[in-house]
Structure formats: C-alpha cells, structure tokens
Amino acid sequence: MQYLPLAAGILGMVSFSRPQDSLLSMLSFLQDGGERMSHELPSQPVVRPEYDFIIVGAGSAGSVLANRLSEVPDWSVLLIEAGPGENLLMDIPMAAHYLQNFNINWDYRTKPSDQYCLAFKNNQCRFPRGKVMGGSSVLNYMIYTRGNRRDFDHWADLGNPGWSYKEVLPYFKKLEHSVVPDANPAYAGKDGPLTISYPRFRSDTAKAFVQGAIEDGAPYVDYNGPTQIGVSYIQSTTKDGKRDSTNVAYLYDMRNRSNLHVKKNSQVTRILFDRSANQANGVRFFHAGRFHTVRARREVIVSSGAIGSPHLLMLSGIGPADHLRSNGIKPIADLPVGHNFQDHTAAGGLTFLVNNTQTLTYKNVFRLDNFMKYQYDKRGPFTSTGGCEAIAFYDSERPGDPDGWPDYELLHIGGTIGADPTYEVNFNYKHKTFQTLFGEIQRRNYDGFTVFPLIMRPRSKGRISLNGSSPFQYPIIEPNYFDDPYDLDISVRAIRKAIELSRTGAMQRYNARLLDIPMPGCEHYRFDSDDYWKCFSRHATFTIYHHVGTCKMGPRKDPTAVVDARLRVHGVKGLRVIDASIMPDVPAGHTNAPTIMIGEKVPT
C-alpha cells in the first residue's frame, strides 16, 4: 500500500471522462503491480552475523554484482539497499520525470554558485539519485549508450590494464539482450539479462529530427556499433513496453538462491575495519530506528554511486587526511576520495515551437485512450522513455570524420519543458524565471519539442566533500561546471547545431522555430550571440545525471587514484568500489550502460 500515493499521482494526471474509469484503472494497476512485486526479492527480516560479501547499494552495478557473486553457491552475499523495492508504476517509461518527487530519490543539491545553476532556486542544481532496488536504473530515462571506444582505450592508457574497448566489449555483450533490429550483429549481445530495444512510440518531431540530421549530413548510425558519429532513435533499457531496470533484469526470480540475502530500507553508515590488519571486515547500517552490525569474511563492496560511495568512504576514514581530520574523523587511508567529479551538462533544454502535430506534450499524452493503450497493450506514448526519442553525436573538432570522438550530443525530447509544470520542480527553477520563459506555452497550449545540447567530454572537474561526520548529513557537492572555458565553447557549438537542424526541410514541414524569449539575467547580451548562449548555459545548467569519477581508477603511483584496475581501494584490504565513481573520465555517452558493464566485469 506504500505505492498508493505514487499510483494516484500518476493516474491523477490522466484525463478520465468518468470517475469509474479512474477507479478501475487504479485497481488494474494495483493488480498488475502485485503480480510484478511477487518477483521482487524480499527484504531479509534478520540478517546473519556474517557473510562472505557485503554489497552496499542495489543500483546499476550493485544489482549485477549480487547476481554474479551469488552464482557461486559456496559464497554468501548480503545486498543492502537504503531504499524500498521497485514497483510497476516506476516501470512506466513515460513516468520517468515524475519519479524524482517520491521517496525513491536521494534528492541532492549542489552548493550555491555564482558560475552555474543561476536560473535555479538558491543557485543550486538538483541532483536526483536512485534510492530504490535498481538504483538510478529505476530513476533514469533508460537511454542505453556505451560510449566511444576511445573512452575505454584512454582508461587503459592511464595505467588500467584490462579496460581497453577490446577488453570491455565482451562484458557489454554479456549484459545485453538486444532486440534492436538494425543493431550491428558483431557488436550487439543477444543472450544477456538486460533487454535493449527501440521504444515502441515515436512522435512526428522525433522522425523529423532524425530526417533533419540526415539532411544536414549526419549518417544514420548504430551508435553502439563500430562508430558513434551520427543520428539514431534511442536504444533503451525497455522490455515489452516497460522499463527494464537492473533490479528486474538481474534480481527478479532469484528467490531460489538461498545464499543471497537482501536488506531494504537500510542505510549503511560506516565501513568497519580491523585496524591491526588494515582490512575492511563489515559495515554498520541503520534500519527501523536502530543501528546494526554485520561482518564480511571476504570483502565489503561499495556500490553507492559517484556521490554515495565517496561520502561513505570518507565517513569511514578513507579520503583526504586533512579533510577527514577537520570533520573529526580519524584517517585510515589518505586518498583523493571525492575529487575528479565529472558530469555531462546540457544548456537549458532549447525549446522549439511547431505547428499542431503529434508531440509528447502533457496535453497530448495524458489522455484516457493513451493510458488504455499502455495498460492493455503496452503501446502508445506511455512507452516513450520520458519523452527522450532521438540522439545525435557530433565531433566538432573533426566534423568530416565518421569515426570521430563526440564532444557534444543533441538529445531530442518530444515535448516542451514549459508544457509540464513538473519540470519546474525537477530542475529547481525559480518560479518567476520559469514563468517568464515558459508561461506563454502553458497558457496557450503550444506544441513543441526540446533539444538538450550535452557537453560530452567536459574538462571541468568538481568535488564531493564532507559536511560533518554525521552519515545523515548530505555531502557538499561542487561540480565546478564551466571552470574550464572550453566547456562553454562546446556548449555554444552544440546549441548552434541544434538551431541549424531546426531549419532543415524536415523540421520546417512543422514550421519549427526557436523560442526566443531571453533568459532572465542574460538580457544585456544580444539574443543568439555567443555571449548570450554562454550566459544561458550558466543559468539553465541541466545535469544529465551522469556523475562519475569520485573514486578514480588508476595505479598506485597516480596521486589522483583511489582504486586499482581491479577496483580494490589502495592501501587497505578487503574493500572495493564498483560503480560509476571509478571511471577515470566520463565517457562520451550516457553512463548507465558502462556502469552495468563495470558490475559485469569485476566479479570474473
């Protein structure tokens, strides 16, 4: 019954002609949800005193690890998750951006800044992170991109043997059950647990975006194949019209594994050490108002993400020694934990208006006929992955090279931000700013679409640091967006390409036109000048939730590294970090796929 508010919230957005339709739909959803929840691993009422492995976090990597480690029947595994179980309502692809406002989100905020996030309340970006079985694979927009082969070759070149593209490709294929019809068969996995597919719905503007990019010179490409430059409809982690999270793909139907236990709604607050041996040997966690201790015979594995993992390590004495001491924590290992934070940012979501057509704006989606298509056939716009429909990768340094290394991406979304007031909350917009930019769209019910211009290989790096010694006090997040002016230059190039595509014949069939209301705070720049778009980027600084790098992988001699190539924490025994935080640099693609790959690779 804990999901009734979520069910009511989502169903409440659907326009029902009769009250009984709403009630019947709610009952049908709850029935389906009950059946789906029957596959969930139950939370262990009482954990054993000791396990071979303790995994902290059941997210994109942690769920994979729990599956793979428990394949060895002689190994006992405890998977501890701070949040609740997954639910059918979380698996409606179109509901993705509504999930951020429920209790399955850690809901972090960045430190106020005068350099970025200026359009948002208190100059703070909102950082959603999954707090649920499946982690951010339940909260994300289901886009599946591996990145570029050069990303992984670069990781290997930094002194990390085993991480070149040739060496990680088998693990991508191992995780994939690709049903993408035009995927390159030499690169796509067919027998893995996670389904990769095209979403079942495409709006008119998505089709026009793809055709417009082709008209502009981009090839249509399988971006998970041998090359990445070009345009495509998105490949997604969806199965039969529903989200396919790592919880669903890796942990459902694992009830027969008596050596795998799960503890939900339990926050790990500290890693425990045998200081005489300098070895991790357990964890302390908080559940139902009490602290509990459990020991690990072999390893503690931290899989809490690029914010949660460094936070837990530092609370436990692993991190910059001076910083730990200043927060009253005795250091165990002096390592640069929390440094090297990287992320993909997008400039504000460029809004384009179109003549009346099939778009994924709020008024077009949340109708009874669409809901019924989804409920009974798993078809229609509810199968769209949060409105994200098409993607184009560009290398602005080598624009004519079909085998380039993307420095920006254009992500097409089949509706406008302004047409759905949820976006005001999701991005933490100042109300007056949001109304200035998008109020007219809401009042007049304009149709349109959005393009997110993403910086793919940013040079700016931030930091996660402690805000005291309490595990319940969120860490300080300083992403330092645009510290390197190169990133602003790339943002402008990406914006210009998006505008260029809107002027192609394919887009002009719908009279696509850029919304030209100036960003408050940038009015002193000439609209559409480079300086204006740089100001715009500093104001509407959208995280794309691709936080990485804060427990960097590298050899012991690398002063910026936290873990080695086998993801063992330098200087201590029995402790690994296995998640997105170990990536030395953010790949030129969305990060869920490489995070799952990391989970697949390490247990072997």
C-alpha positions, 0 to 999 in steps of 0.5 A: 500500500506504500505505492498508493500515493505514487499510483494516484499521482500518476493516474491523477494526471490522466484525463478520465471522462468518468470517475469509474474509469479512474477507479478501475484503472487504479485497481488494474494497476494495483493488480498488475503491480502485485503480480510484478512485486511477487518477483521482487526479492524480499527484504531479509527480516534478520540478517546473519552475523556474517557473510562472505560479501557485503554489497552496499547499494542495489543500483546499476552495478550493485544489482549485477554484482549480487547476481554474479557473486551469488552464482557461486553457491559456496559464497554468501552475499548480503545486498543492502539497499537504503531504499524500498523495492521497485514497483510497476508504476516506476516501470512506466517509461513515460513516468520517468520525470515524475519519479524524482518527487517520491521517496525513491530519490536521494534528492541532492543539491549542489552548493550555491554558485555564482558560475552555474545553476543561476536560473535555479532556486538558491543557485543550486542544481538538483541532483536526483539519485536512485534510492530504490532496488535498481538504483538510478536504473529505476530513476533514469530515462533508460537511454542505453549508450556505451560510449566511444571506444576511445573512452575505454582505450584512454582508461587503459592508457592511464595505467588500467590494464584490462579496460581497453574497448577490446577488453570491455566489449565482451562484458557489454555483450554479456549484459545485453539482450538486444532486440534492436533490429538494425543493431550491428550483429558483431557488436550487439549481445543477444543472450544477456539479462538486460533487454535493449530495444527501440521504444515502441512510440515515436512522435512526428518531431522525433522522425523529423529530427532524425530526417533533419540530421540526415539532411544536414549530413549526419549518417544514420548510425548504430551508435553502439556499433563500430562508430558513434558519429551520427543520428539514431532513435534511442536504444533503451533499457525497455522490455515489452513496453516497460522499463527494464531496470537492473533490479528486474533484469538481474534480481527478479526470480532469484528467490531460489538462491538461498545464499543471497540475502537482501536488506531494504530500507537500510542505510549503511553508515560506516565501513568497519575495519580491523585496524591491526590488519588494515582490512575492511571486515563489515559495515554498520547500517541503520534500519527501523530506528536502530543501528546494526552490525554485520561482518564480511569474511571476504570483502565489503563492496561499495556500490553507492554511486559517484556521490554515495560511495565517496561520502561513505568512504570518507565517513569511514576514514578513507579520503583526504587526511586533512579533510577527514581530520577537520570533520573529526574523523580519524584517517585510515587511508589518505586518498583523493576520495571525492575529487575528479567529479565529472558530469555531462551538462546540457544548456537549458533544454532549447525549446522549439515551437511547431505547428499542431502535430503529434508531440509528447506534450502533457496535453497530448499524452495524458489522455484516457485512450493513451493510458488504455493503450499502455495498460492493455497493450503496452503501446502508445506514448506511455512507452516513450522513455520520458519523452527522450526519442532521438540522439545525435553525436557530433565531433566538432573538432573533426566534423568530416570524420565518421569515426570521430570522438563526440564532444557534444550530443543533441538529445531530442525530447518530444515535448516542451519543458514549459508544457509540464509544470513538473519540470519546474520542480525537477530542475529547481527553477525559480518560479518567476524565471520559469514563468517568464520563459515558459508561461506563454506555452502553458497558457496557450497550449503550444506544441513543441519539442526540446533539444538538450545540447550535452557537453560530452567530454567536459574538462571541468572537474568538481568535488564531493566533500564532507559536511560533518561526520554525521552519515545523515548529513548530505555531502557538499557537492561542487561540480565546478561546471564551466571552470574550464572555458572550453566547456562553454565553447562546446556548449555554444557549438552544440546549441548552434547545431541544434538551431541549424537542424531546426531549419532543415526541410524536415523540421520546417514541414512543422514550421519549427522555430526557436523560442526566443524569449531571453533568459532572465539575467542574460538580457544585456547580451544580444539574443543568439550571440555567443555571449548570450548562449554562454550566459544561458548555459550558466543559468539553465545548467541541466545535469544529465545525471551522469556523475562519475569519477569520485573514486578514480581508477588508476595505479598506485603511483597516480596521486589522483587514484583511489582504486586499482584496475581491479577496483580494490581501494589502495592501501587497505584490504578487503574493500572495493568500489564498483560503480560509476565513481571509478571511471577515470573520465566520463565517457562520451555517452550516457553512463548507465550502460558502462556502469552495468558493464563495470558490475559485469566485469569485476566479479570474473 
